[in-house]
Amino acid sequence: MVSLKPPVIDGHIDTALQILREPRKFAERSKFGHCDLPRMKDANVQAALFAIESGYTMESLITSIDIWFKLVSNPENQLFQIKKIDDFNRARDSEHIGALLHFEGVSGMDDELKLLRIGYQLGLRSMGLTWSNVNKFATGVRVTTKRQRKTGITDLGRKLVREAQTLGVTIDVSHLNDTSFWDLYEITEKPIIATHSNVRSVSNHIRNLTNEQIKAIHEKHGTIGINFCMKFLDPEHPYEEYTNLGLDVIKKHIDHIVNLADINTVALGSDFDGTSVPNCVRDCTKLPNLWEYLLENGYSEQDINKITHENLLRVFKETW
């Protein structure tokens, strides 16, 4: 019987858009997808970054924001929007699940950054500069090919980063290419996070982080959310999907980050409802199995609490 159910803050889920693509009700337990209200409560997932895609135009970004608010404002979904640190406790006390507005890329952002400022007032608290594309702000990793663009963060992108950090928006590096990552490292004044990324030296996928990048995130007092995407996890078959991967593979990525940096540099960023995951974590109800596995294999309850929620909370406190 699994008994270890620490509070969980998931650094990246795509549920807000996935339930539109594969229609189902968030408030009802489903056999489809990875997250819904009953399953998240079963796993003690107390909050998550509910990502939205920015698209390529201002209109598409506004549409995604509208979709997000329709999900969060529906009373039956029992979601509580997180805008400040105290809201995590308010969500827990109300027995609702905390929802953070996260932009997964900002291609639809305007040059004058009006949508950044409006987004912040609406509750935007975390964002990446790109998805798997090149835009006017930065260059992202192309996940389907090993051929990558060498361009980095543009002058407009630097302006965006500075204004976002001044407002109190956490910057996510997960989808940046290597050049853009190092450009950001040079200009950032606050901790950065990789909301959903793994270790390149464990699984040689271009979407994963190098040892140098992991050390850099550690130096900035940031953290890295472990991604359950099979293509990013598998040491033997990167870029492929093997559903029979075990919890030991996930632990290899965690171990590497801890050994290279420390326990404060690893968190959870499952990518649930946005990717294909192995059977061992086939939906969020399987998260307690991972915590039990870590507890049985060298990690303390204090370590696990850092991974499940404390490290992300610390970064948010320092960046908001």
C-alpha positions in Angstrom: 0.0 0.0 0.0 1.5 3.3 -1.1 1.4 5.8 1.8 3.8 8.6 0.9 1.8 11.4 -0.5 3.7 14.7 0.0 2.2 17.9 -1.3 3.0 18.3 -5.0 3.5 21.3 -7.2 3.8 20.2 -10.8 6.0 22.6 -12.8 4.3 21.9 -16.1 1.0 20.3 -17.3 -0.8 20.9 -20.6 -4.3 20.0 -19.3 -5.9 23.3 -20.1 -5.6 22.7 -23.8 -5.5 18.9 -23.9 -9.1 18.6 -22.6 -10.2 20.6 -25.6 -8.4 18.5 -28.1 -9.7 15.3 -26.5 -13.0 16.5 -25.0 -13.6 15.6 -21.4 -14.5 17.4 -18.2 -11.7 18.4 -15.8 -14.1 18.0 -12.8 -14.7 14.3 -13.6 -12.4 11.3 -13.4 -11.5 10.2 -16.9 -9.7 7.2 -18.5 -8.2 9.7 -20.9 -5.3 12.1 -20.4 -3.2 12.3 -17.3 -4.8 14.9 -15.1 -8.2 15.8 -13.8 -9.6 17.0 -10.5 -10.2 13.6 -8.9 -6.9 12.1 -9.9 -4.9 15.2 -8.9 -6.5 15.1 -5.5 -5.8 11.4 -5.2 -2.1 12.1 -5.7 -2.1 15.2 -3.5 -1.2 17.5 -6.4 -1.9 20.8 -4.7 -0.9 23.1 -7.5 0.4 23.1 -11.0 1.6 25.4 -13.8 -1.2 25.1 -16.3 0.6 25.9 -19.5 -0.9 27.6 -22.5 0.5 27.9 -26.0 1.1 31.4 -27.3 0.7 30.5 -31.0 2.2 32.9 -33.5 -0.2 35.9 -33.3 -1.5 38.2 -30.6 -5.0 36.8 -31.4 -3.9 33.2 -30.8 -2.3 34.1 -27.5 -5.5 36.0 -26.3 -7.6 33.0 -27.4 -5.4 30.7 -25.2 -5.6 33.0 -22.3 -9.4 32.9 -22.6 -9.4 29.1 -22.7 -7.3 29.1 -19.5 -9.7 31.4 -17.7 -12.7 29.4 -18.7 -11.2 26.3 -17.1 -10.1 28.1 -13.9 -13.2 30.2 -13.4 -15.6 27.2 -13.7 -16.6 26.5 -10.0 -17.1 22.8 -10.6 -13.3 22.5 -11.5 -12.3 23.6 -7.9 -9.3 25.5 -9.2 -7.8 28.5 -7.3 -5.7 30.9 -9.3 -2.2 31.5 -7.8 -1.0 35.0 -8.0 1.2 35.3 -4.9 3.0 33.0 -2.5 0.3 33.1 0.1 -2.2 31.8 -2.5 -0.7 28.3 -2.3 -1.9 28.0 1.3 -5.2 29.6 0.4 -5.7 27.0 -2.3 -4.9 24.2 0.1 -7.1 25.5 2.9 -10.0 25.8 0.5 -9.4 22.2 -0.7 -9.0 23.6 -4.3 -6.1 23.0 -6.6 -3.8 25.9 -7.3 -3.5 27.0 -10.9 -0.6 29.1 -12.2 -0.9 30.9 -15.5 2.2 29.9 -17.6 3.0 31.0 -21.2 4.8 28.1 -23.0 6.5 30.5 -25.4 5.5 34.1 -26.3 5.5 34.2 -30.1 2.2 36.0 -30.0 3.5 38.8 -27.7 3.5 42.3 -29.2 6.7 44.3 -29.7 5.6 46.9 -27.1 5.1 44.1 -24.5 1.6 45.3 -23.7 0.4 41.7 -23.4 3.2 41.0 -20.9 2.0 43.8 -18.6 -1.6 42.8 -19.1 -0.8 39.2 -18.6 0.9 40.0 -15.3 -2.1 41.8 -14.1 -4.2 38.8 -15.1 -1.9 36.5 -13.1 0.9 35.5 -15.5 3.7 34.3 -13.2 5.9 32.0 -15.4 6.8 32.0 -19.0 9.2 30.6 -21.6 10.4 32.8 -24.5 9.9 30.1 -27.2 8.3 26.8 -27.8 10.0 24.6 -30.5 10.4 27.5 -32.8 12.2 30.7 -33.7 10.5 33.9 -32.9 11.4 37.6 -32.5 12.5 37.1 -28.9 14.7 33.9 -29.0 15.4 30.5 -30.6 13.9 27.3 -29.3 15.0 23.7 -29.6 13.6 21.8 -32.5 12.7 18.5 -30.9 12.2 16.4 -34.0 15.7 17.0 -35.5 19.3 17.2 -34.4 19.8 20.1 -36.8 19.5 23.3 -34.7 19.6 27.0 -35.3 22.5 28.8 -33.7 20.8 32.2 -33.1 20.1 33.3 -29.6 18.1 35.9 -27.7 17.4 39.1 -29.7 17.5 42.7 -28.4 13.7 42.6 -28.1 14.0 39.3 -26.2 16.5 40.9 -23.7 14.0 43.8 -23.2 11.3 41.2 -22.6 13.3 39.3 -20.0 14.3 42.4 -18.1 10.7 43.7 -17.9 9.3 40.3 -17.0 11.7 39.9 -14.1 11.1 43.5 -13.0 7.3 42.7 -12.9 7.9 39.4 -11.1 7.5 36.7 -13.8 9.7 33.6 -13.5 11.6 32.8 -16.7 11.5 29.2 -18.0 14.5 27.9 -20.1 13.1 24.5 -21.0 12.5 25.1 -24.7 15.5 27.4 -25.4 18.3 26.3 -27.6 21.8 26.3 -26.2 22.7 29.8 -27.5 19.5 31.4 -26.1 20.1 29.6 -22.8 23.5 31.1 -22.4 22.3 34.5 -23.5 19.7 34.4 -20.8 22.2 33.2 -18.2 24.3 36.4 -18.9 21.4 38.8 -18.5 19.2 37.3 -15.8 19.2 38.9 -12.4 17.0 36.4 -10.7 16.8 32.5 -10.5 15.7 30.7 -13.6 13.9 27.4 -13.9 13.6 24.7 -16.4 10.0 23.8 -15.8 10.1 20.4 -17.7 13.6 19.2 -18.7 15.9 16.3 -18.2 19.6 15.4 -18.4 21.4 15.2 -21.7 24.3 13.1 -20.5 21.8 10.5 -19.3 19.5 10.6 -22.4 21.2 12.3 -25.4 18.3 14.3 -26.6 18.8 17.9 -27.7 15.8 19.0 -25.6 17.6 17.9 -22.4 20.1 20.0 -20.4 23.9 19.7 -20.6 25.9 19.4 -17.4 27.1 23.0 -17.9 23.5 24.2 -18.1 22.5 22.3 -15.0 25.4 23.8 -13.1 24.4 27.3 -14.4 20.8 26.9 -13.2 22.2 25.8 -9.8 24.5 28.9 -9.7 21.4 31.1 -10.3 19.6 29.3 -7.4 17.1 27.9 -9.9 15.6 24.4 -10.2 14.8 21.8 -12.9 11.4 20.0 -13.2 11.9 16.4 -14.3 9.9 15.7 -17.5 8.2 12.3 -18.0 8.4 12.4 -21.8 9.7 9.0 -22.9 11.8 10.5 -25.7 13.7 12.7 -23.1 14.0 10.0 -20.5 15.4 6.9 -22.2 19.2 6.4 -22.0 19.1 3.7 -24.6 16.6 5.1 -27.1 16.4 8.9 -27.1 14.0 10.3 -29.6 11.9 7.1 -29.4 9.0 5.9 -27.2 9.3 2.8 -25.0 6.4 2.6 -22.6 8.0 0.0 -20.4 10.6 2.4 -18.9 10.8 2.0 -15.2 11.1 4.4 -12.2 14.8 3.7 -12.1 15.2 5.7 -15.4 13.5 8.7 -13.8 15.7 8.3 -10.8 18.9 8.4 -13.0 18.0 11.9 -14.1 17.3 13.0 -10.6 20.5 11.4 -9.3 22.6 13.1 -11.9 21.2 16.6 -11.1 21.6 16.0 -7.4 25.2 14.7 -7.8 26.2 17.5 -10.2 24.4 20.3 -8.3 22.4 19.5 -5.2 18.9 18.4 -4.0 17.7 22.0 -4.3 18.1 21.9 -8.1 15.5 19.2 -8.9 11.8 19.5 -9.0 8.8 18.0 -10.9 7.7 19.1 -14.3 5.8 16.1 -15.6 4.6 17.4 -18.9 1.4 15.5 -18.2 -1.3 15.9 -21.0 1.4 17.3 -23.3 3.5 14.2 -24.1 3.6 10.4 -24.1 4.7 9.0 -20.7 5.9 5.5 -19.6 3.4 3.2 -17.9 5.1 3.5 -14.5 3.8 7.1 -14.4 0.9 6.7 -16.8 -1.1 9.5 -15.0 -0.7 11.7 -12.0 -2.2 9.0 -9.6 1.1 7.1 -10.1 3.2 9.9 -8.6 3.2 8.4 -5.0 4.8 5.3 -6.5 7.8 7.5 -7.6 8.1 9.1 -4.1 8.0 5.6 -2.5 10.7 4.4 -4.9 12.9 7.3 -4.1 12.4 6.8 -0.4 13.4 3.2 -0.7 16.5 4.0 -2.8 18.5 6.6 -0.9 16.3 9.7 -0.6 14.9 11.0 2.6 11.4 12.4 3.2 13.0 15.9 3.5 14.7 15.3 0.0 11.4 14.3 -1.5 9.5 17.3 -0.1 12.1 19.5 -1.8 11.5 17.7 -5.1 7.8 17.7 -4.9 7.1 21.3 -3.9 9.7 23.1 -1.7 12.2 23.9 -4.5 9.6 25.4 -6.8 8.2 27.5 -4.0 11.6 28.8 -3.1 12.2 29.9 -6.7 8.8 31.6 -6.9 9.5 33.5 -3.6 12.8 34.8 -5.0 11.4 35.7 -8.5 7.9 37.0 -7.8 
